[in-house]
Amino acid sequence: MEIGQKLKELRLRNDLTLSELASRCEVTKGFLSQLERDLTSPNISTLENILEALGTNLYEFFSKEPEEQVIFTKEDFFYDERENESIEWIVPNAQKNSMEPIILTLHPKCKTSVLESYDGQEFGYVLKGAIELVTSTKKYKIKSKDVFYMSGNKSHYLYNPNSTDAKILWITNPPMF
């Protein structure tokens, strides 16, 4: 197994020079250089010392867990056009995560379906336009650049009373859409 590139990436991520890492591990700079280029192999004890200096261990270093996607671009987004709204999923497969962010476009004079009471929380940021957050007991007017944050313990929906589209960044925990 070629481990050199992985060791080099760890060293650089820790902002260490070859000399600094060599000093911490009590090996030579030349040995580390050869190791990073896969020209030599360390014994287990030496590798454990190097990995400890890099803040990891043998198990983590050799685990083959797939790398988690952290950055999502416009090409990753998924759109769902509905009768009164369109939903833009900004994190693909967010349903498997603990929260689900979407960008909701709510067309004029339209409302979302009612979200029944649930054990969770919601955050919304009105990017464009204005909306009303309607619960069983109250109606809140929310304009562009305003935020709502609430428990999901009351049924509610969003309504766009205006003649232009409203756009909302809406995050639910747990995922609801």
Disulfide bonds with the S-S distance in Angstrom:
none
